[in-house]
């Protein structure tokens, strides 16, 4: 109804304008060399309007032709982006399914279509790792660390590989960097703790946990491993204080007391 009403209004306006123009008196004469053209004023105005309309259409066509390459390029870019996103989604699905070859193929396709975007780098790294190509995985994870929003995932991947190869110092370094990129990360804390324990860096390990059971276990291990008697006794006391019911903590405390020539105190600790 609205369209019909709008059409009727426009038609009435145009008819009114046409009738108004038709009432104009006089004529228009144009000379060009030996040719002379004479037309009534309404006809001349209609011819001018037609010429203006044709020029407008012509300019629009020329503008469309000039913009065509950009439009085609934008269309192609949109198509590549869409295909790249499809390849990325398929690659992530292949990773979850454990399809190493499929994940690698889709990662390669996504990289060709989208370039090395953060998500494509992550897919490339994980696909390479799934295929056992750890050098390629590390290279992709390293590039990922340069992207602020994805740096945590890059350091996490590098840290996991370092830990699996026994490079505990590198694992600790990447865990620290991951924690800087994403403060409060439980994974980074756990990795730093694991690296500290493997390096027997007891003080660092104890500073990374507040759970009584963990503190007691770590302090007991530190007391047994430390050669310095006073330090061993200090660790043992920390263990027994954190969890008096933990048997290894009690044994470590008694042992440290014995080494410190406190046999009676050691016996009392065991009996209690």
Secondary structure, DSSP 8 states (H G I E B T S, - for coil): -HHHHHHHHHHHHHHHHHHHHHT--SEEEEEETTEEEEEEHHHHHHHHHHHHHHHHHHHHHHHHHHHHHHHHHHHHHHHHHHHHHHHHHHHHHHHHHT-HHHHHHHHHHHHHHH-S-HHHHHHHHHHHHHTT-HHHHHHHHHHHTTSGGGHHHHHHHHHHHHHHTT-HHHHHHHHHHHHHHSTT-HHHHHHHHHHHHHTT-HHHHHHT---HHHHHHHHHHHHHH--SHHHHHHHHHHHHHH-TT-HHHHHHHHHHHHHTT-HHHHHHHHH-
